[in-house]
Amino acid sequence: MLKKIVPGSTIAVIAPAFPPNKKKTKKGIEYLKDRGYKIIEGSSLSGNYGYLSAPDEQRAREINDFFTQNSIDAIFCARGGWGTLRILDKLDYETIAKNPKLLVGYSDITSLQLAIWQKCRIPSISGPMVAVEMGAGILDFTARYFWDQIENTKDNYSIDLNALNNIEYIKDGRCSGTVLGGCLSLIAHQLGTPYIPDFKNAILFIEDVGEKPYKIDRYMAQLKQAGVFEEICGLIAGEFVDCEDENGGFSVKEIIEQYTHNRDYPVLYNFPYGHQAKKIAMPIGVAANLDTAKKNLTFNNPFY
C-alpha cells in the first residue's frame, strides 16, 4: 500500500532525465513548501552530465536510495526529457517493492512509472512536475485535478467529462480496467523489454509532443503489431502538442481513428492530458471505470 501524503509529509525531488532549470526548480520547491510539504533535494537537481542530469549509475542510485528511506513519503520529478529508459536495468525493484512510495512525473518519466508498475505493482501519477508546471506558476485547473487526487480521502475520484471542453468521442462505450499509459513514444520504445506491463484489459492513455504525424503513425503501428490494441478495453488519447503537419497528410485524430476503427471499446480524443500547462493528472496502475454515456471517468484511490 502506498504511503498517504498530506501536508507535513516529506517529498524527495529528483531529476532522473534531463537537468532542470535551477530557477524553476527553486520556485517549484517553494510551491510545495507553501503547501506544507517538507522537501529533500536530490543531487541530480544540480547535476549536468552531457544532456543528462547525472551519469546513469548516480541517477539510478538516487532513486533506489530515496525509495529505501523511510523518512521519505513520495518522490516528485523535476522534469522529463530523456534518460529514464537507460537506467531501468539498474533499479533495485525488490527493494522498491518493499518500500512503496508515490512517484509523480510525466513525459520521459513514463518509462520509470511503467517499469515500477510492471516489476513492483506500485501505482504512480502522471502529473505536473516541480521544475515545469509548479516552477512556472501552475494553473488552477492543473493544480485542482492533481491535488484533489493526491489528497483525496474517498475510495475513488470521479471526473465529470461534461465539465471538460473539446473532448471528442471517436467511439462510445463503457469499460473497466487498470489505467496504464503516458507518453506514446516512450511506451512504444519500451515494448519488447522486461519493463513493459501487460495491457490486458487496460484503459490505455497516450499523448506526445513535437512528433510529426508519420511518427505518431509509426508508434501506433508498433503498438498494433505488439497486440496492444487487441488487449486494451479502452483508449484515452490526450493532447498531441505540436504534432500536426502544416503540409497536409493525416491528422493525429485520423491516425488514431485508423487504428481503432474496428474496435468495440470507447475511444476518447483530445482529453486534457499531455505536455500543455492545462492538464488532468492521470494515475498509472489503478482500477478505473469509463462510461461515455454517463460522461464519467472514475479512478480508484491509489492510496487505498
Buried (B, 14 or more C-beta within 10 A) or exposed (E): EBBBBEEEBBBBBBBBBBBBBEEBBBBBBEBBEEBEBBBBBBBBBBBEBEEBBBBBEBBBBBBBBBBBEEEBBBBBBBBBBBBBBBBBEEBBBEEBBEBBBBBBBBBBBBBBBBBBBBBBEBBBBBBBBBBBBBBBEBBEBBBEBBBEBBEBEEEBBEBEBEEBEEBEBBBEBBBBBBBBBBBBBBBBBBBEBEBBBEBEEBBBBBBBBEBBBEBBBBBBBBBBEBEBBEBBBBBBBBBBBEBBEEEEEBBBBEBBBBBBEEBEBBBBBBBBBBBBEBBBBBBBBBBBBBBBEEBBBBBBBBBE
